[in-house]
Amino acid sequence: MATDSRVDVLASKPFSEKTLFNAPYNLTYQPSGYEFTMLGGYHDLGDLVSRIESNEKLLRIQSLEIVSDEKSPDRHVAELKLW
């Protein structure tokens, strides 16, 4: 998805914190959360967010922070937390 959106994934790691779904879903599903650091244009990052949220695997973004990259003003660094 990131490649299709012209976004570079700089780093990824699983969440250290654990969470559970509410009953009865907790009997069937176990959430896996990840943190991503990405680099891309503002509209490219928006395209990636749209692709993630509309994915059939029920991926959901929990938080997103976008800051400008001082070295390249047309690119932005994004921190994304995904369940």
Residue pairs with C-beta under 8 A, 6 or more apart in sequence:
1 48
1 51
1 52
1 55
2 8
2 9
2 38
2 40
2 48
4 51
5 40
5 44
5 45
5 47
5 48
5 51
6 40
6 41
6 44
6 47
7 38
7 39
7 40
7 44
7 45
7 47
7 48
7 78
8 38
8 39
8 40
9 36
9 37
9 38
10 37
10 38
10 39
10 77
11 36
11 37
12 34
12 35
12 36
12 37
13 34
13 35
14 32
14 33
14 34
14 35
15 32
15 33
15 34
15 35
15 81
17 33
19 31
19 33
19 83
20 26
20 30
20 31
21 29
21 30
21 31
31 83
32 83
33 62
33 81
33 82
33 83
34 81
34 82
35 79
35 80
35 81
35 82
36 78
36 79
36 80
36 81
36 82
37 77
37 78
37 79
37 80
38 45
38 48
38 77
38 78
38 80
39 69
39 75
39 76
39 77
39 78
40 48
40 75
40 76
40 78
41 74
41 75
41 76
42 66
42 76
45 66
45 76
45 78
49 61
49 64
52 59
52 61
52 82
53 59
53 60
53 61
59 82
59 83
60 82
60 83
61 80
61 81
61 82
62 81
62 82
62 83
63 79
63 80
63 81
64 78
64 79
64 80
64 81
65 78
65 79
65 80
66 76
66 77
66 78
67 76
67 77
67 78
68 76
68 77
69 75
69 76
69 77
